[in-house]
Amino acid sequence: MYEWSKVIHLLAVISWMAGLFYLPRLFVYHADKAVGGEADQTFLVMERRLLKAIMRPAAVVVLLSGLWLLHVLALPLSEPWVLLKLLAVTLMFGFHGMLERHAGEFRSGLRARTGRYFRILNEIPTVLLIVIVIAVVVRPFS
């Protein structure tokens, strides 16, 4: 059961991360499109489908399977690497929430951010992923 839990968790993480990398890239190109135009409508559909069909379900599975693994492994929350991972994962969920908010702005016709903003924003999940992998594999501060 433990091995299958890890498989489910890793597959969900990979799916979620793909969306966290791709959605800001869609925003980069969407930011300069005219509201209501054909390209705008295409990007809205792509963003909605990515969020609804991939990112949200994957995030839920990541959360539930991660909590399950935390319980099964009885990882002590006093371990610095566990705290570091949990902090980075919490920030990743916050980043997901920020992307949801930006998608809502696009849906409402608001174009308050530039493509450059979204290019910079696109680096956040990479940094957080690096921290998470180092925390789990290297287990620093232990």
BELBEL-V132942 format. One record per helix or strand of 2 or more residues. SS is the DSSP state (H for helix, E for strand). FROM is the first residue (numbers start at 1). TO is the last residue. If there is no record, write none. Layout:
ss=SS from=FROM to=TO
ss=SS from=FROM to=TO
This chain:
ss=H from=2 to=30
ss=H from=38 to=73
ss=H from=80 to=107
ss=H from=115 to=121
ss=H from=124 to=137
